[in-house]
């Protein structure tokens, strides 16, 4: 979703959102996780080796993409990936705090954008902040997404809905409001990388053939098995899965590779530049198009591919909780439903 240009059209409305704290997602998470081990998880791995908290994925060949759903998922093509390690769950608040404490790193949402590199950007969108979901009471004007996505000054990973909010008690939730450069900085600090789109899509399938359709988010009886939106987005959420916003990592059943929340909870960064569609040719360890090969229009910022959907994906809107689903995200813009996980590119177990 390319939010920045839409927000620029509504900068005055966004500026007024500094009083947003009382309207953002404030409902208390239903304590579904109290029934499982995820409730007591600290958000930190108990190991300190190079592959702590990771699962090894043996290399293999799969059919990447989809011909059955959205145009940007075409064309299907055979892809071979070498073995690699990937985080079992999204990077948590506790893990990101450890990084910040050790390095003094300041995220882009906390710094704000440089006017010199963003000429023409409204002043309201240059101040430190990030994009927050605001549940509307009704949808008017054709369902413009700026009715529920607003740029909130002061929103960042520590204060996810704006000044005065907190992640207290959410050490084991995925960290959000992370721009691409923030995710990459954390990965490099750990001696790791961000996954390519091919690695991510291979891993999410969990060894299964085919696309999985909606079965990654719902079981055969239509019950949620991932943290998504149930009901009519954006005005009514039945909360059948037990969570209004993010869920603690690992509260839903892992896939065949032992990976949690690859579908739902938060969108996840990949390292590929976004271009609609895939090449038709078979590929080995593809890493996406080169930046100079992107067909960008004047004033358009390049985007990276994000995968997996989030707690805001519903059957009537988004519905991208499928392995092949993909979406663009501006590299310099975080959001309340966007996080990441890392990979270690070792093709064998140590």
C-alpha positions as CSV (number, residue, x, y, z in Angstrom):
1,X,0.0,0.0,0.0
2,X,1.5,3.3,-1.0
3,X,0.3,5.5,1.8
4,X,2.6,8.5,1.6
5,X,1.0,10.0,-1.5
6,X,-2.5,9.5,-0.1
7,X,-1.5,11.1,3.1
8,X,0.0,14.1,1.3
9,X,-3.4,14.8,-0.1
10,X,-4.8,15.0,3.4
11,X,-1.9,16.6,5.3
12,X,-4.2,19.1,7.0
13,X,-6.3,16.3,8.3
14,X,-3.3,14.4,9.4
15,X,-1.9,17.4,11.3
16,X,-5.1,17.5,13.4
17,X,-4.4,13.9,14.4
18,X,-2.1,14.9,17.2
19,X,-5.1,14.4,19.6
20,X,-5.5,10.9,18.3
21,X,-4.4,9.0,21.4
22,X,-8.0,8.6,22.7
23,X,-9.3,7.2,19.4
24,X,-6.6,4.8,18.4
25,X,-6.8,1.0,19.0
26,X,-7.2,1.2,22.7
27,X,-9.3,-1.9,23.4
28,X,-7.6,-4.3,25.8
29,X,-6.4,-7.4,24.0
30,X,-8.5,-10.4,25.0
31,X,-6.1,-12.7,26.9
32,X,-6.3,-15.6,24.6
33,X,-2.5,-16.1,25.0
34,X,-3.0,-16.7,28.8
35,X,-4.0,-20.2,27.8
36,X,-0.7,-20.9,26.0
37,X,3.0,-20.6,26.5
38,X,3.1,-17.3,24.5
39,X,1.7,-15.4,27.4
40,X,4.8,-16.1,29.6
41,X,7.3,-15.6,26.8
42,X,9.7,-12.7,27.6
43,X,10.1,-11.8,23.9
44,X,13.8,-12.8,24.1
45,X,15.5,-16.0,23.1
46,X,17.2,-17.9,25.9
47,X,20.2,-18.7,23.7
48,X,22.9,-16.4,22.6
49,X,24.4,-18.2,19.6
50,X,24.3,-17.1,16.0
51,X,21.1,-18.9,15.2
52,X,19.3,-18.2,18.5
53,X,15.5,-18.2,17.9
54,X,15.8,-19.4,14.3
55,X,14.8,-22.4,12.3
56,X,16.8,-23.9,9.4
57,X,15.0,-24.2,6.1
58,X,16.5,-26.7,3.7
59,X,16.9,-25.5,0.2
60,X,14.4,-26.5,-2.5
61,X,12.4,-25.6,-5.5
62,X,8.8,-24.2,-5.5
63,X,6.4,-22.4,-7.7
64,X,6.5,-18.8,-6.7
65,X,3.6,-16.4,-7.4
66,X,-0.1,-17.0,-8.3
67,X,-2.2,-16.9,-11.5
68,X,-5.4,-17.1,-9.6
69,X,-5.7,-13.9,-7.5
70,X,-4.2,-10.5,-8.0
71,X,-2.3,-9.2,-11.0
72,X,0.8,-8.2,-9.1
73,X,1.2,-11.9,-8.0
74,X,1.7,-13.1,-11.6
75,X,3.5,-14.8,-13.2
76,X,4.0,-18.2,-11.6
77,X,7.6,-19.5,-12.1
78,X,9.9,-22.1,-10.7
79,X,12.3,-20.8,-8.1
80,X,15.2,-22.6,-6.4
81,X,16.5,-21.3,-3.0
82,X,19.5,-22.5,-1.1
83,X,19.1,-23.4,2.6
84,X,18.9,-20.6,5.1
85,X,18.0,-19.8,8.7
86,X,15.0,-17.6,9.5
87,X,13.5,-16.2,12.8
88,X,10.8,-18.4,14.2
89,X,8.8,-15.3,14.9
90,X,8.7,-11.6,14.2
91,X,11.3,-9.4,15.9
92,X,9.8,-8.4,19.3
93,X,9.7,-5.2,21.2
94,X,12.1,-6.8,23.7
95,X,14.6,-7.8,21.0
96,X,14.5,-4.4,19.4
97,X,15.0,-2.7,22.7
98,X,18.1,-4.8,23.3
99,X,19.4,-3.5,20.0
100,X,18.6,0.1,20.8
101,X,20.1,-0.1,24.3
102,X,23.4,-1.6,22.9
103,X,23.8,0.8,20.0
104,X,21.9,4.0,20.8
105,X,20.0,3.6,17.5
106,X,17.2,6.1,16.8
107,X,14.5,4.9,14.3
108,X,13.3,7.0,11.4
109,X,10.0,7.6,13.0
110,X,11.8,9.1,16.0
111,X,14.1,11.2,13.7
112,X,11.7,12.4,11.1
113,X,12.4,12.9,7.4
114,X,15.1,15.1,5.9
115,X,13.5,18.0,4.0
116,X,16.5,18.0,1.6
117,X,15.8,14.5,0.4
118,X,12.0,14.9,0.4
119,X,11.4,18.2,-1.5
120,X,7.7,19.1,-1.8
121,X,6.7,17.0,1.2
122,X,4.2,18.8,3.4
123,X,5.7,20.0,6.7
124,X,3.2,17.9,8.7
125,X,4.7,14.7,7.2
126,X,8.3,15.6,7.9
127,X,8.0,15.7,11.6
128,X,8.9,12.6,13.6
129,X,5.9,10.2,13.6
130,X,4.4,7.2,11.8
131,X,1.1,5.9,10.4
132,X,-1.5,4.7,12.8
133,X,-4.8,2.9,12.2
134,X,-7.9,4.7,13.5
135,X,-11.1,2.7,13.4
136,X,-13.8,4.8,11.9
137,X,-17.4,4.7,13.2
138,X,-18.7,4.9,9.6
139,X,-17.1,5.0,6.1
140,X,-18.0,8.0,4.0
141,X,-16.8,9.3,0.7
142,X,-16.3,6.0,-1.1
143,X,-14.1,4.4,1.6
144,X,-11.0,6.6,1.3
145,X,-8.2,4.9,3.3
146,X,-7.3,8.2,4.9
147,X,-10.4,7.8,7.1
148,X,-8.6,5.1,8.9
149,X,-4.9,5.6,8.2
150,X,-3.4,8.8,9.7
151,X,0.1,10.1,10.1
152,X,0.5,10.7,13.9
153,X,3.3,13.0,15.1
154,X,5.2,11.3,17.9
155,X,4.1,7.7,17.0
156,X,7.0,5.3,17.0
157,X,7.9,1.8,18.2
158,X,7.9,2.9,21.9
159,X,4.7,4.9,21.6
160,X,2.8,3.0,19.0
161,X,-0.5,5.1,19.0
162,X,1.2,8.4,19.7
163,X,2.5,10.5,22.6
164,X,1.5,9.0,25.9
165,X,1.0,5.5,24.6
166,X,3.3,2.6,25.6
167,X,4.4,-0.9,24.9
168,X,4.5,-1.7,28.6
169,X,3.5,-5.4,29.1
170,X,4.1,-6.1,25.4
171,X,7.7,-7.2,25.3
172,X,6.6,-10.3,23.4
173,X,4.6,-8.4,20.8
174,X,6.1,-7.7,17.4
175,X,7.9,-4.4,17.1
176,X,6.1,-2.0,14.7
177,X,6.6,1.5,13.2
178,X,9.9,0.2,11.7
179,X,11.1,1.7,8.4
180,X,13.2,-0.4,6.1
181,X,16.5,1.1,7.2
182,X,15.6,0.4,10.8
183,X,14.9,-3.3,10.1
184,X,18.1,-3.5,8.1
185,X,20.1,-1.9,10.9
186,X,18.8,-4.4,13.4
187,X,19.5,-7.3,11.1
188,X,23.1,-6.3,10.5
189,X,23.7,-5.8,14.2
190,X,22.7,-9.4,14.6
191,X,25.0,-10.4,11.7
192,X,22.0,-11.2,9.6
193,X,20.0,-9.9,6.6
194,X,16.3,-9.3,5.7
195,X,14.8,-12.2,3.7
196,X,14.4,-12.0,0.0
197,X,10.8,-12.3,-1.2
198,X,11.6,-15.8,-2.6
199,X,13.0,-16.9,0.8
200,X,10.0,-15.5,2.6
201,X,7.5,-17.1,0.3
202,X,9.3,-20.5,0.4
203,X,9.4,-20.4,4.2
204,X,5.7,-19.3,4.6
205,X,4.5,-22.4,2.7
206,X,5.9,-24.6,5.4
207,X,6.8,-27.4,2.9
208,X,3.3,-27.5,1.5
209,X,2.6,-27.5,-2.3
210,X,0.2,-25.0,-3.8
211,X,-1.0,-21.6,-2.7
212,X,-3.1,-22.6,0.4
213,X,-5.8,-20.0,-0.6
214,X,-7.3,-18.8,2.6
215,X,-6.3,-21.8,4.7
216,X,-3.3,-20.0,6.1
217,X,-5.7,-17.7,8.0
218,X,-8.7,-19.9,8.6
219,X,-9.2,-23.6,9.2
220,X,-11.6,-25.9,7.3
221,X,-14.5,-24.7,9.4
222,X,-13.7,-21.0,8.9
223,X,-12.3,-20.5,12.3
224,X,-9.3,-18.1,12.5
225,X,-5.9,-19.7,12.9
226,X,-4.0,-16.4,12.5
227,X,-4.3,-12.9,13.8
228,X,-6.4,-11.1,11.2
229,X,-9.6,-9.0,11.1
230,X,-12.9,-10.9,11.4
231,X,-16.0,-8.9,10.4
232,X,-16.4,-6.0,8.0
233,X,-13.3,-3.9,7.7
234,X,-12.8,-1.1,8.9
235,X,-15.9,-0.5,10.9
236,X,-16.7,-3.8,12.7
237,X,-14.3,-6.4,14.1
238,X,-15.9,-9.5,15.8
239,X,-12.5,-10.2,17.4
240,X,-13.1,-13.9,17.1
241,X,-9.3,-14.6,17.1
242,X,-9.0,-12.9,20.5
243,X,-6.9,-9.9,19.5
244,X,-7.8,-6.4,18.4
245,X,-4.3,-5.2,17.5
246,X,-1.0,-7.2,17.5
247,X,-0.8,-10.5,19.3
248,X,2.1,-11.8,21.3
249,X,4.3,-13.8,18.9
250,X,3.8,-17.6,18.9
251,X,0.1,-17.6,20.0
252,X,-1.1,-19.4,16.9
253,X,-0.1,-22.8,15.5
254,X,3.3,-22.8,13.6
255,X,3.6,-23.9,10.0
256,X,5.4,-27.0,8.8
257,X,8.8,-25.4,9.4
258,X,8.0,-24.4,12.9
259,X,7.5,-20.7,12.0
260,X,5.0,-18.5,13.8
261,X,2.8,-15.7,12.5
262,X,4.1,-15.8,8.9
263,X,0.5,-15.0,8.0
264,X,-1.3,-12.2,9.9
265,X,-0.2,-10.3,13.0
266,X,2.0,-7.8,11.2
267,X,3.2,-7.3,7.6
268,X,6.9,-8.1,7.2
269,X,9.7,-6.4,5.2
270,X,11.6,-8.3,2.5
271,X,14.7,-7.0,0.8
272,X,13.2,-7.0,-2.8
273,X,12.4,-3.8,-4.5
274,X,8.8,-3.8,-5.5
275,X,7.7,-4.1,-9.1
276,X,4.2,-5.3,-10.0
277,X,4.3,-9.0,-11.1
278,X,7.1,-11.6,-11.4
279,X,9.2,-12.6,-14.4
280,X,8.1,-15.8,-16.2
281,X,11.6,-17.4,-16.2
282,X,12.8,-19.9,-13.6
283,X,15.3,-18.4,-11.2
284,X,17.8,-19.5,-8.6
285,X,18.1,-17.4,-5.4
286,X,16.4,-14.4,-6.9
287,X,16.7,-11.1,-5.1
288,X,14.2,-9.0,-7.1
289,X,14.7,-6.2,-9.6
290,X,17.5,-3.6,-9.5
291,X,16.5,-0.1,-8.4
292,X,17.5,1.4,-11.7
293,X,15.1,-1.0,-13.5
294,X,12.0,0.3,-11.6
295,X,9.6,2.3,-13.7
296,X,9.0,5.2,-11.3
297,X,7.0,8.3,-12.1
298,X,8.0,11.8,-11.1
299,X,8.0,12.2,-7.4
300,X,7.3,8.6,-6.7
301,X,9.3,6.9,-4.0
302,X,10.6,3.4,-4.5
303,X,9.1,0.7,-2.4
304,X,10.1,-2.7,-1.0
305,X,7.9,-5.8,-1.0
306,X,6.1,-6.6,2.2
307,X,4.5,-10.0,2.8
308,X,2.1,-11.9,5.0
309,X,-0.8,-9.5,5.8
310,X,-1.6,-8.2,9.3
311,X,-4.2,-8.0,12.0
312,X,-6.0,-5.6,9.7
313,X,-6.4,-7.9,6.8
314,X,-10.1,-8.9,6.2
315,X,-11.9,-11.0,3.6
316,X,-13.7,-7.8,2.4
317,X,-10.5,-5.7,2.3
318,X,-6.8,-6.6,1.8
319,X,-7.3,-10.4,2.0
320,X,-3.6,-10.8,1.4
321,X,-3.1,-13.5,4.0
322,X,-1.8,-15.9,1.4
323,X,1.8,-17.0,0.6
324,X,1.9,-15.4,-2.9
325,X,0.3,-12.1,-1.8
326,X,2.5,-9.1,-1.9
327,X,2.3,-5.4,-1.5
328,X,4.6,-2.3,-1.9
329,X,5.7,-0.2,1.1
330,X,7.7,3.0,0.9
331,X,11.1,2.4,2.5
332,X,10.9,5.6,4.6
333,X,7.5,5.0,6.2
334,X,6.6,2.8,9.1
335,X,3.2,1.8,10.2
336,X,1.3,0.3,13.2
337,X,0.9,-3.0,11.4
338,X,4.4,-3.4,9.9
339,X,7.3,-5.4,11.4
340,X,10.0,-7.8,10.2
341,X,12.0,-11.0,10.9
342,X,15.6,-11.8,9.9
343,X,17.5,-14.5,8.0
344,X,21.0,-15.9,8.2
345,X,22.2,-17.0,4.9
346,X,24.0,-20.2,5.8
347,X,23.0,-23.1,3.5
348,X,23.9,-25.8,6.0
349,X,23.5,-26.3,9.7
350,X,26.6,-25.5,11.8
